[in-house]
Amino acid sequence: MELKPNSITITYLSKVSFASLNGADKEVDNINPIKKVTLANEEQLPYVSSQAIRRAIRNQLESLGWNISNIQEASAKKGAPKTMMNPVEFIDDDLFGYMDASPGKDGEKGKSTIRISPVRVESLLGLSSYKGDLDYATNFMGKGHQTAKGEDIQPNIFETEIHSGFYKGTVLIELDRIGSGQGFEEDGELSSEEKKKRVLGFLDAFQNLWSSGRQTRFLADISPKFVAAAYMKAKNPIFLEAVQVVDNNKINIAELNQVASDYDRFVEEYVLAGQSAIFRNSDEMQSLSEGFERIRNWIDKHYKE
């Protein structure tokens, strides 16, 4: 059986010089922590959750002019809020899916409305451990003012965990599920041209990835600075565990080429691309603009076939 391309996987690196990217639960009242995962050797790596990345892409789609699905109350009490659940009209309902559970009435069994996301997202994981750095801050907004009881408002002292380094993430786009399947039963699937527009729209948002969380005081750029992307005949994020930064800002290009070779039967095309301003061995890869243009060409090719 001849395998046909059905997906695109992109593993990417972002570079953060000074940031507090994604907040976690507080253990101490005056310390704002960041999310971290603890490895077997007790090393703690900061990360940005996949939920935050999905939200960031959704927000960027909206800022780029796409019509985004409105949020509404859940059908069940204490249920999670839901979108309009209309993937025909809204790009985010199409790309990211939804789920809503409706309670049954008069003894009838409840039902769930589900669209499984065709865009799979991995958390953005730091490649270097958290070293315990804290940003010390004092809020003097109340200085010179008094409470309703006539008491002087005291400065508020607080600290925020901060981190610096490379972060690695992965997305996988199921091209054969965009604009079709769950949620399209009544209206029918979208045209190939509309499917292409939506995936290209996602790629634009992804290329300009920016999170609104904690950006007022810690402005950070989490957009991709390196991508290892493949146009796949099997839905497999082949570069997810393979992208590493070695020898002072060099990408292990030879090992990534070996990964692509290992999955040669399932790889239609692949590209390795990065910014020369950041990576010392940029001569071994394509420029970032060339890399994203290759991916756009794959999308155009896929929906013409």
C-alpha positions as CSV (number, residue, x, y, z in Angstrom):
1,M,0.0,0.0,0.0
2,E,1.4,3.4,-1.0
3,L,1.6,5.8,1.9
4,K,0.5,9.4,1.3
5,P,1.5,12.5,3.3
6,N,-1.1,13.3,6.0
7,S,0.7,15.5,8.6
8,I,3.3,18.1,9.4
9,T,5.4,17.9,12.5
10,I,7.5,20.9,13.7
11,T,9.9,20.8,16.7
12,Y,11.1,24.3,17.5
13,L,13.4,26.2,19.8
14,S,12.7,29.6,21.4
15,K,15.4,31.6,23.1
16,V,14.6,33.5,26.3
17,S,17.1,35.9,27.9
18,F,15.1,36.9,30.9
19,A,11.5,35.8,31.6
20,S,8.9,34.3,33.9
21,L,6.8,32.6,31.2
22,N,4.1,30.5,32.9
23,G,2.9,30.8,36.5
24,A,2.3,27.9,38.9
25,D,0.5,27.5,42.2
26,K,1.9,29.6,45.0
27,E,3.5,27.9,48.0
28,V,4.6,31.2,49.5
29,D,2.3,34.3,49.4
30,N,4.9,36.8,48.2
31,I,6.7,34.5,45.6
32,N,5.3,34.1,42.1
33,P,6.6,30.7,40.9
34,I,7.0,29.4,37.4
35,K,5.9,25.9,36.2
36,K,8.6,23.3,36.5
37,V,9.0,19.5,35.9
38,T,11.4,17.5,38.0
39,L,13.5,14.9,36.2
40,A,14.7,11.6,37.7
41,N,18.0,13.2,38.7
42,E,16.1,15.9,40.6
43,E,16.9,18.6,38.0
44,Q,14.0,21.0,37.6
45,L,13.2,22.3,34.1
46,P,10.8,25.2,33.6
47,Y,8.1,24.8,31.1
48,V,5.1,26.6,29.4
49,S,2.1,24.3,29.5
50,S,0.5,23.1,26.3
51,Q,-2.7,24.8,27.4
52,A,-0.9,28.1,27.5
53,I,0.7,27.5,24.0
54,R,-2.7,26.7,22.5
55,R,-4.2,29.8,24.1
56,A,-1.3,31.9,22.8
57,I,-1.8,30.6,19.2
58,R,-5.6,31.2,19.5
59,N,-5.0,34.7,20.6
60,Q,-2.5,35.3,17.8
61,L,-5.0,34.0,15.3
62,E,-7.4,36.6,16.5
63,S,-4.9,39.4,16.3
64,L,-4.1,38.3,12.7
65,G,-7.8,38.9,11.8
66,W,-9.4,35.5,12.1
67,N,-12.9,35.1,13.5
68,I,-12.6,33.3,16.8
69,S,-15.3,31.3,18.6
70,N,-16.9,33.0,21.5
71,I,-16.7,31.4,25.0
72,Q,-19.9,30.5,26.7
73,E,-21.1,28.8,29.9
74,A,-20.9,25.0,30.1
75,S,-24.0,22.9,29.6
76,A,-23.5,21.1,32.9
77,K,-23.1,22.6,36.3
78,K,-19.5,23.0,37.4
79,G,-18.4,22.0,33.8
80,A,-15.7,23.7,31.9
81,P,-16.7,26.7,29.7
82,K,-17.2,25.8,26.1
83,T,-16.8,27.5,22.8
84,M,-19.5,27.9,20.1
85,M,-18.5,24.4,19.0
86,N,-18.9,25.4,15.3
87,P,-15.8,24.3,13.3
88,V,-17.5,25.2,10.1
89,E,-17.4,28.9,11.0
90,F,-14.6,29.2,13.5
91,I,-11.0,28.3,12.8
92,D,-10.1,27.6,16.5
93,D,-13.0,25.2,16.9
94,D,-11.7,23.4,13.8
95,L,-8.0,23.4,14.7
96,F,-8.2,22.9,18.5
97,G,-11.4,21.0,18.9
98,Y,-13.8,21.1,21.9
99,M,-15.8,19.0,24.3
100,D,-19.0,19.6,26.2
101,A,-21.1,17.3,28.3
102,S,-24.8,17.9,28.4
103,P,-26.8,16.4,31.3
104,G,-29.7,14.2,30.4
105,K,-33.3,15.3,31.1
106,D,-36.2,13.3,32.5
107,G,-34.1,10.3,33.2
108,E,-32.4,10.2,29.8
109,K,-28.7,9.7,29.4
110,G,-26.6,12.8,28.9
111,K,-24.5,13.3,25.7
112,S,-21.1,14.7,24.9
113,T,-20.3,16.9,21.9
114,I,-16.6,16.3,20.9
115,R,-14.2,17.3,18.3
116,I,-10.7,15.9,18.8
117,S,-8.1,18.5,18.1
118,P,-6.3,18.0,14.7
119,V,-3.4,20.2,16.0
120,R,-1.4,18.4,18.7
121,V,0.7,20.6,21.0
122,E,3.6,19.7,23.3
123,S,4.6,21.9,26.2
124,L,7.5,24.4,25.7
125,L,10.2,22.8,27.9
126,G,13.3,24.6,29.1
127,L,16.6,22.9,28.1
128,S,18.5,24.3,31.1
129,S,17.5,23.8,34.8
130,Y,16.0,26.4,37.1
131,K,18.7,27.8,39.3
132,G,16.6,29.5,41.9
133,D,16.8,33.0,40.4
134,L,14.3,35.5,41.7
135,D,13.3,39.0,40.7
136,Y,12.8,41.2,43.7
137,A,10.2,43.9,43.4
138,T,8.2,46.4,45.5
139,N,4.9,47.8,44.6
140,F,4.8,51.5,45.7
141,M,1.4,52.2,44.1
142,G,-0.1,52.9,47.5
143,K,2.6,55.1,48.9
144,G,1.2,58.4,50.2
145,H,-2.4,57.0,50.2
146,Q,-4.6,55.6,53.0
147,T,-7.1,52.9,53.5
148,A,-10.8,53.6,54.1
149,K,-9.9,53.3,57.8
150,G,-7.3,56.1,57.6
151,E,-4.3,53.7,57.8
152,D,-1.2,54.3,55.6
153,I,-0.9,51.8,52.7
154,Q,2.4,50.0,53.0
155,P,4.6,49.0,50.0
156,N,3.9,45.5,48.8
157,I,7.1,43.4,48.5
158,F,7.1,40.3,46.3
159,E,9.5,38.1,44.3
160,T,9.1,36.3,40.9
161,E,10.9,33.3,39.7
162,I,12.8,34.0,36.5
163,H,14.7,31.8,34.0
164,S,17.0,32.2,31.0
165,G,17.8,29.7,28.2
166,F,16.5,27.8,25.3
167,Y,13.0,26.2,25.3
168,K,11.9,23.3,23.0
169,G,8.4,22.6,21.8
170,T,6.6,20.5,19.2
171,V,3.4,20.8,17.2
172,L,1.8,18.2,14.9
173,I,-0.9,19.1,12.4
174,E,-3.1,16.3,11.1
175,L,-3.7,17.7,7.6
176,D,-6.2,15.1,6.7
177,R,-8.5,16.1,9.6
178,I,-8.5,19.8,9.1
179,G,-12.0,21.0,8.0
180,S,-13.6,17.6,8.1
181,G,-14.8,14.8,10.4
182,Q,-16.4,15.6,13.8
183,G,-18.5,18.8,13.6
184,F,-18.8,18.8,9.8
185,E,-21.4,16.0,9.6
186,E,-24.3,18.3,8.7
187,D,-22.6,20.9,6.5
188,G,-20.0,18.7,4.9
189,E,-16.3,19.2,4.9
190,L,-14.6,22.4,3.8
191,S,-13.1,23.0,0.4
192,S,-9.5,22.2,-0.1
193,E,-8.8,26.0,-0.6
194,E,-10.4,26.8,2.8
195,K,-8.5,24.0,4.5
196,K,-5.3,25.4,3.1
197,K,-6.1,28.9,4.3
198,R,-6.7,27.7,7.8
199,V,-3.5,25.7,8.1
200,L,-1.5,28.7,6.6
201,G,-3.3,30.9,9.2
202,F,-2.2,28.6,11.9
203,L,1.4,28.6,10.6
204,D,1.4,32.4,10.6
205,A,0.2,32.5,14.2
206,F,2.8,29.9,15.2
207,Q,5.6,31.7,13.5
208,N,4.7,34.8,15.5
209,L,4.0,32.9,18.7
210,W,3.6,35.3,21.6
211,S,2.1,34.7,25.0
212,S,0.2,37.5,26.9
213,G,1.0,35.9,30.2
214,R,3.4,37.8,32.5
215,Q,4.5,40.1,29.6
216,T,3.8,43.4,31.4
217,R,7.1,43.2,33.3
218,F,8.8,40.3,31.6
219,L,8.4,40.8,27.9
220,A,9.7,37.7,26.2
221,D,9.8,36.4,22.6
222,I,8.9,32.7,22.4
223,S,8.5,32.6,18.7
224,P,10.5,29.8,16.9
225,K,14.1,30.6,16.3
226,F,14.9,27.1,15.0
227,V,12.6,24.6,13.4
228,A,13.0,20.9,12.5
229,A,10.0,20.2,10.3
230,A,8.8,17.2,8.3
231,Y,6.0,16.5,5.9
232,M,5.0,13.1,7.0
233,K,3.3,10.0,5.7
234,A,2.7,8.9,9.3
235,K,1.6,10.9,12.2
236,N,4.7,10.9,14.3
237,P,6.6,13.8,15.9
238,I,10.0,12.4,14.9
239,F,12.1,15.4,16.1
240,L,10.4,15.8,19.5
241,E,13.2,14.2,21.5
242,A,16.1,14.9,19.1
243,V,16.6,18.7,18.9
244,Q,19.4,19.8,21.2
245,V,21.7,22.8,21.6
246,V,25.3,21.9,22.0
247,D,28.8,23.6,22.1
248,N,27.6,27.1,22.8
249,N,24.6,27.7,20.6
250,K,25.1,25.0,17.9
251,I,22.3,22.7,16.7
252,N,23.1,19.0,16.4
253,I,22.4,19.0,12.6
254,A,24.0,15.6,11.9
255,E,21.9,13.9,14.5
256,L,18.7,15.4,13.1
257,N,19.6,14.3,9.6
258,Q,20.1,10.8,11.1
259,V,16.6,11.0,12.6
260,A,15.1,11.9,9.2
261,S,17.1,9.0,7.7
262,D,15.8,6.6,10.3
263,Y,12.2,7.4,9.3
264,D,13.0,7.8,5.6
265,R,10.1,5.6,4.5
266,F,7.6,7.9,6.3
267,V,9.2,11.3,5.5
268,E,8.1,13.0,2.3
269,E,10.3,16.0,2.9
270,Y,12.0,17.8,5.8
271,V,13.7,21.0,6.6
272,L,16.1,22.3,9.3
273,A,16.1,26.1,9.6
274,G,17.3,28.7,12.1
275,Q,18.3,32.3,12.7
276,S,22.0,33.1,12.1
277,A,21.8,35.8,14.8
278,I,21.4,33.0,17.4
279,F,23.0,29.8,16.2
280,R,26.7,29.6,15.4
281,N,26.3,26.8,12.8
282,S,23.6,28.5,10.8
283,D,25.6,27.7,7.6
284,E,24.5,24.1,8.1
285,M,20.8,24.9,7.9
286,Q,18.4,27.1,5.9
287,S,17.4,30.5,7.1
288,L,14.2,30.7,9.2
289,S,12.3,32.4,6.4
290,E,13.3,29.8,3.9
291,G,12.3,27.1,6.3
292,F,8.8,28.5,6.9
293,E,8.4,29.0,3.1
294,R,9.2,25.3,2.6
295,I,6.4,24.4,5.1
296,R,4.0,26.7,3.3
297,N,4.8,24.9,0.1
298,W,4.0,21.6,1.7
299,I,0.6,22.9,2.8
300,D,-0.1,24.3,-0.7
301,K,1.0,21.0,-2.3
302,H,-1.0,18.8,0.1
303,Y,-4.4,20.6,-0.6
304,K,-3.8,20.6,-4.4
305,E,-3.4,16.8,-4.6
